[in-house]
Amino acid sequence: MRLVLLGPPGAGKGTQAKKIIKDWKVVHISTGDLFRANIKNETELGKKVKAYLDQGQLVPDELTIALLWDRLDREDTENGYILDGFPRTLAQAKALDEGLKERGQALDGALALVVPFDVLVPRLAGRRVCPECGASFHIKDQPPKKEGVCDLCGHELIQRDDDRESTVAQRIRVYEDSTAPLLDYYRSQGKLIEVDGNQPVDRVADDVQKALQEIQ
């Protein structure tokens, strides 16, 4: 199964992706994770990516696409994958379709998690992550056992620059302007699957599983 996962920042794409890969045995490919790995390693690409993310802006297509295809062409993607954070623009969606066509492949669906704006900002602004092991927490909805400390490895938690409230609002505006049109793009292909993401996590997961079973 080759699936695109859509939704604004804070919609819960990462959480649902983890549940999907467990049940469907596919690879989770997050452009955010790819970006952060390059940023952490201070590669030239990582430095360029960081400059855009810190301002709540989209990373230019040529940087994102080159990084993505390097990952998609690895052997572990043969059984399928979920793309989380890509495509974010119509140009990226078309580039993805073209690249898949060249490889004799196609997407099975585009799953969109729908969440209201006024829910998204506190979701993201309250998020804290572990820079050491990558674990994620939320100061209200999923707090660590000890304030400011990762439950898994004991490292001090941080708030990412792109999770600060002012940046969050800008990220959502960028999504609405550049990424939301993808819903129409995939709808016109008959591949759009919309799920209400403003529900308890388990209920969202149930709706997602039902939707995916229908396309297989």
Wavefront OBJ file of the C-alpha trace (Angstrom):
o trace
v 0.000 0.000 0.000
v 1.347 3.405 -1.013
v -0.402 6.128 0.935
v -0.117 9.895 1.286
v -1.040 11.254 4.722
v -2.449 14.799 4.670
v -3.563 17.248 7.322
v -2.464 20.498 8.969
v 0.324 20.622 11.570
v -0.957 19.071 14.790
v -3.645 16.945 13.135
v -2.096 13.744 14.501
v -0.513 12.399 11.331
v 2.514 10.956 13.119
v 0.385 9.205 15.726
v -1.890 7.602 13.137
v 1.048 6.677 10.921
v 2.536 4.577 13.747
v -0.712 2.637 14.051
v -0.973 2.130 10.290
v 2.566 0.763 9.851
v 1.988 -1.707 12.680
v -1.175 -3.128 11.104
v -0.229 -2.872 7.428
v 3.522 -3.641 7.654
v 4.566 -0.648 5.587
v 7.320 1.947 6.067
v 6.602 5.344 7.615
v 8.473 8.072 5.754
v 8.218 11.476 7.389
v 9.845 14.378 5.624
v 9.974 16.061 9.018
v 12.136 13.203 10.334
v 14.333 13.363 7.240
v 14.712 17.118 7.708
v 15.513 16.805 11.418
v 18.113 14.090 10.798
v 19.910 16.377 8.361
v 19.587 19.319 10.750
v 20.959 17.281 13.664
v 23.909 16.119 11.542
v 24.457 19.709 10.394
v 24.633 18.776 6.734
v 24.516 21.551 4.153
v 20.962 20.500 3.295
v 20.075 20.488 6.978
v 21.268 24.071 7.432
v 19.109 25.219 4.515
v 16.082 23.263 5.764
v 16.413 24.703 9.292
v 16.350 28.267 8.016
v 12.951 27.672 6.374
v 11.409 25.664 9.226
v 12.417 28.188 11.874
v 10.406 30.806 9.985
v 7.404 28.513 9.557
v 7.977 28.372 5.810
v 7.849 25.456 3.393
v 11.133 23.908 2.306
v 11.683 24.473 -1.466
v 10.543 21.621 -3.682
v 13.951 20.823 -5.157
v 15.420 20.182 -1.692
v 12.475 18.127 -0.493
v 12.051 16.008 -3.623
v 15.721 15.079 -3.881
v 15.730 13.983 -0.261
v 12.493 12.044 -0.669
v 13.439 10.008 -3.727
v 16.705 9.003 -2.117
v 14.579 7.455 0.639
v 11.798 5.978 -1.514
v 14.215 4.109 -3.754
v 15.576 1.994 -0.894
v 14.695 -1.707 -0.703
v 12.627 -1.482 2.486
v 9.873 0.412 0.646
v 9.037 -2.451 -1.725
v 6.029 -3.555 0.354
v 4.650 -0.036 0.571
v 4.922 3.129 2.630
v 3.113 6.078 4.147
v 4.300 9.541 3.140
v 3.884 11.933 6.069
v 4.544 15.591 5.269
v 4.836 15.148 1.511
v 3.462 16.347 -0.819
v 2.769 19.824 0.550
v 2.144 21.616 -2.744
v 0.508 20.794 -6.063
v 3.922 20.880 -7.716
v 5.190 18.255 -5.271
v 2.093 16.098 -5.785
v 2.587 16.169 -9.537
v 6.301 15.404 -9.166
v 5.416 12.443 -6.964
v 2.896 11.117 -9.489
v 5.427 11.496 -12.294
v 8.163 9.754 -10.320
v 5.850 6.889 -9.410
v 4.717 6.524 -13.007
v 8.351 6.271 -14.127
v 8.776 3.418 -11.662
v 5.579 1.675 -12.763
v 3.829 2.503 -9.505
v 0.888 4.586 -8.262
v -0.610 5.827 -5.009
v -3.452 3.807 -3.483
v -4.933 6.743 -1.623
v -4.523 10.114 0.090
v -5.712 10.055 3.705
v -6.598 13.502 5.116
v -7.088 14.143 8.847
v -9.454 17.086 9.314
v -9.053 19.237 12.475
v -10.316 22.806 13.207
v -7.795 25.669 13.466
v -8.670 26.521 17.081
v -7.778 22.977 18.161
v -4.454 22.862 16.335
v -2.611 25.770 17.986
v -2.768 24.473 21.609
v -2.007 20.958 20.370
v 1.282 22.046 18.844
v 2.309 24.759 21.294
v 2.021 22.250 24.139
v 4.199 19.619 22.488
v 7.590 18.725 23.968
v 10.075 16.354 22.349
v 13.197 14.498 23.360
v 16.189 15.501 21.210
v 17.960 12.291 22.193
v 15.468 9.467 21.441
v 12.722 11.340 19.561
v 9.901 10.614 22.051
v 7.050 13.130 22.021
v 4.928 14.418 24.906
v 2.308 17.096 25.531
v 2.205 19.277 28.632
v -1.558 18.762 28.969
v -2.684 15.705 27.016
v 0.354 13.437 27.488
v 2.711 14.876 30.107
v 5.938 13.069 31.059
v 6.059 11.415 34.493
v 8.621 13.988 35.586
v 8.113 17.507 34.272
v 10.556 18.378 31.504
v 12.203 14.944 31.444
v 11.799 12.137 28.888
v 10.160 8.987 30.286
v 12.191 6.756 27.982
v 15.769 7.971 28.259
v 15.808 10.650 30.962
v 17.005 13.405 28.649
v 15.698 16.959 29.072
v 12.700 17.694 26.841
v 12.616 20.689 24.525
v 10.053 22.719 22.595
v 11.008 22.775 18.936
v 11.310 26.209 17.368
v 8.556 25.340 14.882
v 6.192 24.451 17.763
v 6.269 27.907 19.318
v 2.843 29.584 19.204
v 3.712 32.361 16.744
v 5.400 29.900 14.396
v 2.537 27.411 14.750
v -0.011 29.962 13.540
v 2.190 30.753 10.554
v 2.662 27.041 9.751
v -1.105 26.546 9.691
v -1.592 29.557 7.413
v 1.061 28.175 5.056
v -0.751 24.828 5.068
v -4.079 26.425 4.234
v -2.577 28.433 1.389
v -0.273 25.839 -0.170
v -1.290 22.370 0.976
v -5.070 22.406 1.363
v -5.528 22.554 -2.465
v -4.120 19.016 -2.509
v -7.470 17.837 -1.185
v -9.106 18.882 -4.448
v -6.242 17.389 -6.448
v -6.619 13.933 -4.921
v -10.399 14.224 -4.808
v -10.387 14.701 -8.584
v -8.390 11.463 -8.874
v -10.864 9.608 -6.688
v -8.129 8.924 -4.120
v -9.058 11.285 -1.273
v -10.100 9.734 2.053
v -11.202 12.244 4.730
v -11.300 11.313 8.428
v -12.357 13.516 11.354
v -9.150 14.032 13.340
v -10.879 15.948 16.147
v -11.745 12.778 18.062
v -9.992 10.588 20.642
v -6.919 8.945 19.124
v -8.363 5.421 19.204
v -11.562 6.508 17.485
v -9.593 8.249 14.752
v -7.523 5.080 14.353
v -10.672 2.961 13.969
v -12.012 5.284 11.275
v -8.663 5.211 9.485
v -8.509 1.417 9.503
v -12.029 1.121 8.122
v -11.180 3.559 5.344
v -7.971 1.749 4.391
v -9.700 -1.620 4.280
v -12.072 -0.213 1.683
v -9.253 0.717 -0.715
v -7.445 -2.628 -0.460
l 1 2 3 4 5 6 7 8 9 10 11 12 13 14 15 16 17 18 19 20 21 22 23 24 25 26 27 28 29 30 31 32 33 34 35 36 37 38 39 40 41 42 43 44 45 46 47 48 49 50 51 52 53 54 55 56 57 58 59 60 61 62 63 64 65 66 67 68 69 70 71 72 73 74 75 76 77 78 79 80 81 82 83 84 85 86 87 88 89 90 91 92 93 94 95 96 97 98 99 100 101 102 103 104 105 106 107 108 109 110 111 112 113 114 115 116 117 118 119 120 121 122 123 124 125 126 127 128 129 130 131 132 133 134 135 136 137 138 139 140 141 142 143 144 145 146 147 148 149 150 151 152 153 154 155 156 157 158 159 160 161 162 163 164 165 166 167 168 169 170 171 172 173 174 175 176 177 178 179 180 181 182 183 184 185 186 187 188 189 190 191 192 193 194 195 196 197 198 199 200 201 202 203 204 205 206 207 208 209 210 211 212 213 214 215 216
